Amino acid sequence: MSKTGSKRKGRLNISPKQKLEYAKLMIEDGYTNKQIMELSGACASAVTRWKRQYRQELNGEIPEGKTALTEEHRRIQELEQQLADAKRDNALLKKATAFFIRDNPALQ
C-alpha cells in the first residue's frame, strides 16, 4: 500500500536582500510573477507579497511586523527599535530611582 497525499516543499530561507532583488526584477524590469517563482523557488503568494511590499516601501510606507526590503526602511526599523528600547530603559530607571529614594532616608 502506498500513501497518497500532497508533497509539501521545504521552507526556503530567502534574505530580505534577495527578496528586494526579485521585487526589483518584477517592478523595474518587467519580470512576471511566474518567472520569479521559477528563479527563486518561492510560491506565488510569497512572490506577490514581495512585489506588494516593495511597492509600498517605494511609496514611503514602512512595513510593520515584517523585515523591510529596502536598506533605508530596514535602517528606520532598526532606529525605531533602538528608540523603543531606550524609552523602556528610561522608564525602568525612573522606577528604580523612585524606589532608591523611597528606601534611603538620607535622600528624603
N, C-alpha and C positions, 0 to 999 in steps of 0.2 A: 504494500500500500504506500502510495506517495501522498505527501501533504500538498494540498493546493492552497494558494493564497498569494497575496501580493508581496513582492520583494521590495523592501524599503532601502533606499540609498543611505549610505552612511553620511553623517553630518560633515559638511565642508567647513573648513576654517579659512575664511577669506578676510583679509585685513581691510580696515577702512580705506587704506591707500589703494588696494586693488579694486574695491567697490567703486571708489571715485573714478579710477581709470575706465572701468566698464561703463559707468554712468556717462562719462565724457564721450566715450565712443558712441553711445546712443544719442545723446543730445547734440553734440557738436559735429560728429562725423556721420550721423545718419544710419548707424547700425541698427538692425531690428532687435527686438527682444529675443527672438529665436536665435539669431546669430550669437548674441551674448550668452544665452543659455548653453549653446554648444561650446563656446570658448571657455566659459567659466565652470561648467558642470553644475550650475545652480538651477533651481526650479524657477518656474515662471513667476510665482509670487515674489520671490526674492529679487529677481531682476526688475520687476515692476516697482518694488519698494525702493530700490537703489535709485532708479530713474526719478521717481516722485520726490524722494528726499533731496536729491541733487538739485532739482528744480526749485524746491522750497529754500534750500540754502542759497541759491543764486538770487532769490528774492529777499534775502536777509533774514529768513526765519531760522532760528536755532532749534534743532530737534530736542525734545525733552524725553528722557528715558532711553535715548539711543546715542551711540557714539557718532558725532558729526563726521561727515565725509571730507569736507574741506579743512585744510590746515588752520585757516583763520577761525572757523567755528569750533574746531577742537580746542584751540587756544582759549577762546572765550569760555568754553565749558570748563576748562582747567582753572581759569581765573575765578569763575563763579564758584567752583568747588572750594578753592582756597579762601575766598571771602566768607563762604558759609562756615568753613572750619574756624576761621579767625573769630567770627561772631559767636560761635558756640564756645570757643575758648574764653572769650571775654566775659560771657555770661557766667561761666563756671568760676572764673577768677573773682568776679564780683560777689558771688555767693560765698566763696571761700574766705574772702576778705571780711565779709559781714560776720561769718562765724568766728573768725580770728579775733575781731574787735570785740564781739559779744563775750567771748570766753577769756579775754585778757583784761582784768580790772584796771591795769595801768593805762590802757588806751581809752577808757571810758570817760 
